[in-house]
């Protein structure tokens, strides 16, 4: 008997100009993590904003992964103060991902949100962001050391404490686990529909899930996609996402 095709997971792209030409791009590490760790087929979604047919996306895809990015969510999206000069924004991505996150949750489409995607999840549901975590009293500097080689930048930096009874706690045998840290922004005000899944040693929120969502809706601030097959905790996260995607595919026949 022929095996069923792998479920399709959409990854909303970033809008970028490379040279003089515009592109829609998705990082290789996210694509490979969806394929290698979640067992699904990844496909890039263009950052078309309001021109993207949300209903069509939800009809065709069994899951969505919202990736990290060098850009930040525009602060006007959460009534924040103007960004520091030189901050990279991607308004086309904001206009695509924020309504898509809300539609996916309402439609029971499993979502996994990483780094910028984690911040998008909080903003899409009514939360706000610290634009520069390292300048907030009492919080650590969560940025990566850009002088280090890439592998060292993605190495474990600090532990996170997993919420008792949470989804992540169900995936890991210990109350704490070490993760990497490569972000400048972070959650300031938690969106009302979100439950905290993990916190950093300084109390900064590191993972959330959508309370009472009809399908898996998880966000993490770190980067589990990095060399995912070499990290058991990362494999557990992508495994749970893949299981949720396959369950939706099975329900849809």
SEGU-614496 format. One line per field, with one value per residue: x, y, z of N, C-alpha, C in turn; residue in one letter. Coordinates in steps of 0.05 Angstrom, whole numbers, plus 32768, in hexadecimal, padded with zeros to 4 digits. Layout:
BEGIN
npx <- (X/...) .
npy <- (Y/...) .
npz <- (Z/...) .
capx <- (X/...) .
capy <- (Y/...) .
capz <- (Z/...) .
cpx <- (X/...) .
cpy <- (Y/...) .
cpz <- (Z/...) .
aa <- (A/...) .
END
This chain:
BEGIN
npx <- (8011/800B/802A/8009/800C/803B/8023/8014/8038/8036/8062/8065/8084/80BC/80BE/80ED/8120/8150/818A/8173/8141/8101/80F2/80D3/80E2/80F6/8117/8148/8151/8120/80FE/8117/8112/80DA/80D4/80F9/80F3/80BD/80A5/8088/8072/8092/807E/8086/8062/804C/8059/8028/8005/7FC7/7FB5/7FBA/7F97/7F78/7F53/7F5A/7F8F/7F8A/7F69/7F89/7FB8/7FD3/7FED/8012/804F/806E/80A3/80E4/8107/8132/8117/80EA/80A9/807F/8079/804A/8023/8018/800E/803D/8078/809E/80CE/8115/8144/8158/8144/812E/80F4/80BA/8087/8065/8068/8053/801E/800D/8016/7FFE/7FC4/7FBF/7FD0/7FA7/7F7B/7F8A/7F8B/7F55/7F40/7F52/7F84/7FC2/7FF8/803C/8067/80A1/80D3/80D4/80A2/808A/8086/8064/8036/8027/801D/7FF5/7FCA/7FBF/7FE7/8025/8069/80AB/80DA/8111/812E/815C/8162/813E/8131/8147/8143/8166/819A/8186/8199/81C0/8207/8225/8259/826A/8274/8241/822B/8238/821A/81E7/81E8/81D6/81C0/81A5/817D/8137/80FB/80C8/8082/805A/8030/8028/802A/8060/807A/8064/807F/80B3/80E1/80F6/80F4/810D/8131/8167/816F/817B/8189/8178/8161/8148/811A/80DE/80A7/807E/8049/801E/7FF4/7FAE/7F95/7FBE/7FE6/801C/8053/8089/80C1/80FA/8137/8136/8101/80E9/80B9/80BC/80A1/8060/801B/7FDD/7FA4/7F70/7F6F/7F58/7F7C/7FC2/7FE6/801C/8052/8097/80D0/8105/8132/8120/8125/8158/818B/8169/8162/818A/817D/8159/812D/811C/810E/80E2/80BE/80B5/80A3/8072/8057/8056/8036/8005/7FFA/7FF5/7FC8/7FA1/7FA1/7F8F/7F5B/7F45/7F44) .
npy <- (7FE8/802C/8061/8097/80DB/810B/8139/817E/81B7/81FB/8232/8273/82A6/82D4/8317/832F/8358/8346/835A/837D/8367/8350/831C/82E1/82C0/8287/826A/8236/8213/8210/81F8/81C6/81B2/81AB/8182/815A/8152/8159/813B/814C/816D/81A7/81E9/8228/8264/829E/82E2/8304/8324/8344/8332/82FC/82C0/82AC/8284/8260/8250/8236/820D/81EE/81E0/81B8/81C7/81FE/8221/8255/827C/8290/82D0/8304/8334/8360/8361/8396/83CD/83EB/83C6/83B2/83DE/83F5/841E/8445/8421/8418/843D/841F/83ED/83B0/83A4/8380/838C/8372/833D/8340/834F/8321/82F5/8301/8305/82D1/82AF/82B6/82A3/826E/8258/825D/823C/8209/81F8/81DB/81FF/8214/8241/8267/828D/82C9/82BA/82A8/82D9/82F2/82D3/82E3/831A/8317/8304/832C/833D/835F/8376/8377/83A0/83A2/8377/8374/83A6/83AA/83B0/837F/8355/8324/8328/8310/830A/82EE/82E1/8301/82FD/82CA/8287/8269/8238/823C/8269/8254/8230/8212/8241/8251/8235/8223/8227/81F8/81FD/81E0/81AA/81BB/81BB/81B6/81A2/8170/8158/8151/8135/8150/818A/81B6/81CF/81D8/820E/8232/8278/82AE/82E1/8325/833E/8334/8318/8347/8359/8325/8305/82FF/82CB/82A7/8274/826D/8246/823E/825D/8289/828E/82C3/82CE/82DD/82CE/8292/826B/825C/8247/8243/824C/821D/8214/81F5/81D4/81C2/81FA/821A/8242/8253/8275/826B/8247/820E/81F5/81F4/81C9/819E/8166/8156/8162/814C/8165/818C/816B/8152/817C/818A/8158/8154/817E/816A/813C/8154/816E/8142/812A/814F/814C/8117/811B/813A/8118) .
npz <- (8000/7FF0/8013/8034/801B/8037/8068/805B/806C/8076/8071/8080/805A/805C/8043/8018/7FFB/7FCE/7FB4/7F7E/7F7B/7F92/7FC2/7FDD/8017/803C/8073/806D/8098/80B3/808D/8087/80BB/80BF/809A/80AA/80E1/80EF/80C9/809D/8060/804C/8037/8019/8029/8008/801A/8015/8030/8039/8009/8009/8007/803D/804B/8022/802C/805F/804F/802F/804B/8080/80AD/80CB/80CE/80EF/80E5/80FF/80F5/80DC/80DF/8104/8122/810F/813C/813E/8139/816B/8189/819B/81AB/8179/8152/815D/8135/80F9/8102/80E8/80C3/80AB/808C/8067/8076/80AB/809E/8088/80AB/80DE/80D9/80C4/80ED/8113/80F5/80EC/811F/812D/8106/8114/8102/810B/8129/812D/814B/8145/8163/8143/8130/8160/817B/8157/815F/8193/818B/8164/8181/81A5/81C8/81DF/81D0/81EB/81CF/81D2/81F6/8215/822B/8252/8296/82C3/82A0/8277/8245/820B/81D9/81A2/819F/816F/815E/8162/8145/8119/812D/8163/8171/8170/8199/81D9/820B/8239/826E/826B/8291/8295/8291/82C3/82B4/8280/8237/8222/824F/824F/8227/8237/8265/8291/82BE/82AA/8271/8243/8215/81D7/81C9/81A5/819D/819B/81A9/81D2/81F7/8214/8229/8235/8207/8211/8202/820A/822A/8257/8248/8253/8274/8275/829D/82B0/82B3/8283/8251/822E/8212/81F8/81F6/81D3/81F7/81FD/81C6/8189/816F/8170/8185/818C/81A5/81A4/81BD/81B4/8186/816F/813F/812D/811A/8126/8129/814A/817D/81B3/81CE/81AA/8180/8198/819B/8164/8155/8171/8157/8122/812B/8138/8108/80E6/80FD/80F2/80BA/80B4/80C9/80A2/8079) .
capx <- (8000/801A/8027/7FFD/8020/8040/8013/8020/803B/803D/8074/8064/809E/80C3/80C1/8108/812D/816C/8192/815D/8129/80F3/80EF/80C5/80F6/80F3/8131/814C/8150/8104/80F4/8122/8107/80BF/80D6/8109/80EA/80A0/809C/8074/807D/8091/8079/8086/804B/8055/8051/8016/7FF4/7FAA/7FAE/7FBB/7F7D/7F7C/7F42/7F67/7FA6/7F81/7F5D/7F9E/7FCE/7FCC/7FFB/8021/8066/8075/80C0/80F4/810F/8141/8106/80D9/808E/807D/806D/802F/8011/8010/800D/8057/8086/80AD/80E7/812F/814D/8167/8137/8123/80D8/80B0/806A/8056/8065/803F/8003/8006/8017/7FED/7FA9/7FC0/7FD1/7F8C/7F6A/7F93/7F82/7F38/7F3A/7F5C/7F9C/7FD9/800D/8055/8071/80BC/80E1/80C1/8087/8081/807E/804C/801F/801F/8011/7FDC/7FB5/7FBA/7FFD/8038/8084/80C4/80EA/812E/812D/8175/8161/8128/813C/8141/8144/8180/819F/817F/81A3/81D7/8220/822A/8276/826F/826B/8224/8224/8239/8203/81CF/81EB/81C6/81CA/8199/8166/811C/80EB/80B0/806A/804F/8017/8027/8031/807C/8080/805C/8092/80CE/80E0/8101/80E6/811C/8140/8178/8168/818B/817D/8181/814C/814A/80FF/80D2/808C/807A/802F/8015/7FD9/7F9B/7F8F/7FD6/7FF0/8039/805D/80A4/80CD/8117/813F/812F/80E4/80DF/80AA/80CA/808F/8043/8008/7FC2/7F91/7F58/7F6F/7F4E/7F93/7FDB/7FED/8033/8066/80AF/80E1/811F/8133/8123/812A/8175/8195/8153/8164/819E/8174/8140/8117/8113/8100/80C8/80AC/80AD/8093/8056/804B/8050/801F/7FED/7FF5/7FEB/7FAD/7F8E/7FA0/7F7E/7F3F/7F3B/7F43) .
capy <- (8000/8045/8072/80B1/80F1/811A/8150/8196/81CC/8215/8244/828E/82B0/82F0/8326/833B/8360/833C/836A/838F/8358/8346/8300/82D6/82AD/8277/825E/821A/8203/820B/81E5/81AC/81A8/81A1/8169/8145/814D/8157/8127/8159/817A/81C4/81FA/8245/8274/82B9/82F8/8314/8334/8342/8324/82DF/82B3/829D/826C/824D/8245/8223/81F6/81DE/81D9/81AA/81D4/8216/8228/8271/827A/82A8/82E2/831C/834B/8362/836A/83B3/83D3/83F5/83AF/83AE/83F8/83FA/8436/8440/8411/8426/8441/8409/83D3/83A4/839C/8372/8390/835E/8325/8346/834F/8306/82E2/8307/82FA/82B4/82A1/82B6/8291/8252/824F/825A/8226/81F0/81F0/81DC/8213/8216/825C/8267/82A7/82DE/82AE/82A9/82F5/82F7/82C6/82F4/8332/8311/82FF/8343/8343/8373/836D/8386/83A2/839D/836A/8378/83C0/83A9/83AA/8364/8340/831E/832D/82F7/830A/82DC/82EE/8300/82F8/82AD/8277/8264/8222/8246/827B/8244/821E/8218/8258/8251/8223/822E/8217/81F0/8200/81C7/81A4/81C7/81AA/81B1/8190/8154/814E/8150/8128/8161/81A3/81CB/81C6/81ED/8217/8248/8293/82C0/82F5/833F/8345/8320/831E/835B/8353/830C/8306/82F1/82AF/8296/8269/826B/822A/823D/8277/828A/8293/82DE/82D1/82E3/82B8/8284/825A/8260/8238/8250/823F/8212/8212/81DB/81C5/81CC/8216/821D/8255/8252/828C/8262/823C/81F1/81EB/81F3/81AE/8193/8149/8151/816B/813D/8177/8198/8155/814E/8193/8186/8140/815B/818D/8157/812B/8164/8172/8129/8126/8160/8140/80FF/8124/8145/8102) .
capz <- (8000/7FEE/802A/802E/8019/804F/806B/8051/8080/806A/807F/8075/8053/8060/802B/8017/7FE1/7FCB/7F9D/7F76/7F77/7FAA/7FC5/7FF5/801F/8055/807A/8068/80B1/80BA/807A/808D/80D4/80BA/808B/80B8/80FD/80F1/80B6/808C/8048/804F/801F/8020/8022/8002/802C/8005/8040/8036/7FF0/800C/800D/8056/804A/8011/803A/8073/8042/8021/805D/8098/80C3/80C4/80DF/80ED/80EA/8108/80E0/80E6/80E2/811B/811E/8112/8156/813B/813A/8187/8196/81A7/81A1/8160/8154/815B/811A/80EE/8107/80D0/80C5/8094/808E/8057/8087/80C0/8093/8080/80C1/80F5/80D5/80BF/8107/811E/80E5/80F0/813A/812C/80F4/811D/80F4/811E/8124/813E/8147/814F/8164/8139/8130/817C/8180/8147/816D/81AA/8180/8155/8194/81B6/81DA/81D7/81D1/81F1/81B6/81D9/8210/8225/8238/8267/82B0/82CE/828B/826C/8228/81FD/81BD/819D/819B/8152/8158/8164/812D/8119/813F/817F/8176/8174/81AF/81F1/821A/8254/8272/826E/82A4/8288/82A2/82CC/82A7/8265/8220/8221/8265/8248/8213/8241/8280/82A6/82C0/829C/8259/8238/81FA/81CC/81CD/8190/8198/81A8/81B3/81E3/8200/822A/8234/822A/81FC/8223/81FD/820C/8243/8258/8248/825D/8279/8278/82B9/82B8/82B2/8269/8247/8219/8202/81FE/81E6/81D2/8209/81F1/81A9/817F/8166/817C/817F/819E/819D/81B3/81B7/81AA/816B/816F/8124/8128/811D/8135/812D/815D/8197/81B9/81D5/8191/8172/81A5/8193/8148/8154/8179/8141/810C/8132/8136/80EC/80DA/8107/80E2/809F/80B6/80CC/8088/8065) .
cpx <- (8012/8014/801A/8011/8023/802E/8022/8020/8044/804E/8073/8080/80A3/80C5/80DC/810F/8149/8176/817C/8143/811C/80F0/80DE/80D7/80EE/810E/8131/8148/8133/80F8/80FE/8117/80EA/80C1/80E3/80FE/80CC/8094/8087/8082/807B/808C/8078/806C/8054/804A/8040/8004/7FD6/7FA2/7FAF/7FA0/7F80/7F6B/7F4F/7F80/7F9E/7F74/7F73/7FB3/7FC4/7FDA/800A/8038/806E/8092/80CB/80FC/8121/812F/80F5/80BD/808C/806E/8051/801A/8008/8011/8027/8064/8096/80C6/80FF/8137/815D/815A/812A/8106/80D0/8091/805A/8053/8051/8023/7FFA/8003/8003/7FD0/7FA9/7FC1/7FB5/7F79/7F71/7F89/7F64/7F30/7F45/7F74/7FB4/7FEE/8024/8062/808C/80C8/80CF/80A5/807B/8077/8065/8033/8015/8012/7FF6/7FC4/7FB1/7FD0/8010/8055/8097/80D4/8108/812F/8145/8175/814B/8135/8133/8142/8160/8182/819B/8189/81BB/81F0/8228/8247/827C/8268/824E/821C/8224/8222/81EA/81D2/81DA/81D2/81BF/8183/814C/810D/80D0/8098/805F/8033/8014/802E/804E/8085/8079/806F/80AE/80CE/80EA/80F3/80F4/812B/8150/8170/817C/817C/8189/816D/8150/8130/80F4/80B6/808D/805F/8025/7FF9/7FC6/7F96/7FA7/7FDC/800E/8041/807A/80AE/80EB/811E/8138/8111/80D8/80D0/80B8/80B9/8073/8033/7FED/7FAF/7F78/7F57/7F66/7F64/7FAC/7FE1/8003/8046/807E/80C2/80FC/811D/8136/8128/8147/8180/8182/8157/817A/8196/8159/8129/810B/8103/80E4/80B4/80A3/809D/8076/8048/8044/8038/8005/7FE6/7FE9/7FCE/7F99/7F8B/7F8D/7F61/7F34/7F3A/7F57) .
cpy <- (8019/8056/808C/80C7/80FF/8132/816A/81AC/81E6/8225/8260/829A/82CC/82FD/8334/8344/8356/8348/837D/8381/834F/8328/82F9/82BF/82A0/8269/8240/8209/81FD/81F6/81C9/81A1/819D/8186/8153/813E/814B/8143/8132/8165/8199/81D3/8217/8252/8291/82CD/830C/8325/832F/8334/8306/82D4/82A1/8283/8257/8240/822F/820A/81E3/81D3/81CC/81B6/81ED/821A/8245/8274/8293/82B8/82F8/8334/8349/836A/8389/83BB/83DF/83DE/83A9/83C7/83FE/8414/8430/8431/8423/8428/8428/83EE/83C9/839B/838E/8375/837C/8344/8329/8344/8333/82F4/82E8/82FE/82DC/82A4/82A0/82A3/8274/8248/824A/8242/820B/81E6/81F1/81F1/8210/8230/825F/8284/82BE/82D3/82AD/82C5/82FC/82EB/82D8/830D/832D/830D/8315/8349/8358/8368/8381/8388/839D/8392/8371/8394/83C1/83A0/838E/834E/833D/8328/8312/82F5/82F6/82ED/82EB/82FB/82DA/829F/8270/824E/822B/8259/826C/822F/8225/822E/8258/823C/8232/821B/8212/81F2/81E4/81C2/81AE/81B2/81A3/819E/8173/8148/8149/8146/8139/817C/81BA/81BE/81DD/81F4/822C/8262/82A6/82D5/830F/8348/832F/8329/8332/8355/833A/830F/82F5/82D4/829C/828D/8266/824E/8228/825A/8274/8290/82AF/82E3/82D7/82CA/82AC/8272/825E/824C/8248/8240/8236/8213/81F7/81C9/81D0/81E8/821E/8232/8252/8269/8283/8255/821D/81E5/81E7/81D7/819D/8175/8142/8158/815D/814F/8184/8183/8150/8164/818F/816C/8144/816B/817B/8145/813B/8169/8159/8123/8137/8155/8128/8107/812E/8130/8105) .
cpz <- (8000/8007/8022/802B/8033/8051/8064/8067/8072/807C/8073/8071/805D/8045/802B/7FFC/7FE2/7FB1/7F97/7F73/7F91/7FAA/7FDD/7FFE/8039/805A/8076/8081/80B8/80A7/8081/80A7/80D0/80AC/809D/80D3/8100/80DD/80A3/8073/804B/8035/8028/8017/801D/8016/801C/8015/803C/801C/7FF2/8015/8026/8055/8038/801D/804E/8067/8037/8034/8076/80B1/80B9/80D9/80DA/80F7/80F8/80F0/80EC/80EA/80FB/8113/8122/812C/8155/813E/8157/8197/81A5/819D/8188/8165/8152/813D/8111/80F3/80EE/80D5/80AB/8094/807D/8067/809D/80B6/808B/8099/80D7/80F0/80D0/80D9/8113/810F/80E9/810A/8139/811B/80FD/810E/8107/8116/8138/8137/8154/814D/815B/8138/814C/8183/8170/8154/8184/81A0/8173/8168/81A9/81CA/81CF/81DB/81DD/81D7/81BA/81F5/8221/8233/824E/8281/82BA/82BA/8280/824F/821A/81E1/81BB/819A/817E/814A/8158/8149/8130/812C/815C/8185/817C/818A/81C7/8201/8236/8256/8271/8282/8296/829B/82A9/82BF/828B/824F/821F/8237/825F/8234/821E/825E/8297/82A7/82B2/8285/824E/821C/81F1/81D0/81B8/8189/81A8/81B4/81C4/81EB/8217/8237/8226/8220/820D/821C/8202/8228/8242/825A/8253/8261/827C/8296/82C3/82B8/8298/825E/822E/8208/820B/81ED/81E7/81E3/81FA/81D3/819F/8175/8173/8172/8193/8193/81AF/81AA/81AD/818F/816C/8154/811E/812E/812D/813B/8141/817A/819E/81C0/81BC/8180/817E/819D/8176/8145/815C/8164/812A/8112/8130/8119/80DF/80E4/80F8/80C6/809F/80B9/80B2/8072/804F) .
aa <- (X/X/X/X/X/X/X/X/X/X/X/X/X/X/X/X/X/X/X/X/X/X/X/X/X/X/X/X/X/X/X/X/X/X/X/X/X/X/X/X/X/X/X/X/X/X/X/X/X/X/X/X/X/X/X/X/X/X/X/X/X/X/X/X/X/X/X/X/X/X/X/X/X/X/X/X/X/X/X/X/X/X/X/X/X/X/X/X/X/X/X/X/X/X/X/X/X/X/X/X/X/X/X/X/X/X/X/X/X/X/X/X/X/X/X/X/X/X/X/X/X/X/X/X/X/X/X/X/X/X/X/X/X/X/X/X/X/X/X/X/X/X/X/X/X/X/X/X/X/X/X/X/X/X/X/X/X/X/X/X/X/X/X/X/X/X/X/X/X/X/X/X/X/X/X/X/X/X/X/X/X/X/X/X/X/X/X/X/X/X/X/X/X/X/X/X/X/X/X/X/X/X/X/X/X/X/X/X/X/X/X/X/X/X/X/X/X/X/X/X/X/X/X/X/X/X/X/X/X/X/X/X/X/X/X/X/X/X/X/X/X/X/X/X/X/X/X/X/X/X/X/X/X) .
END
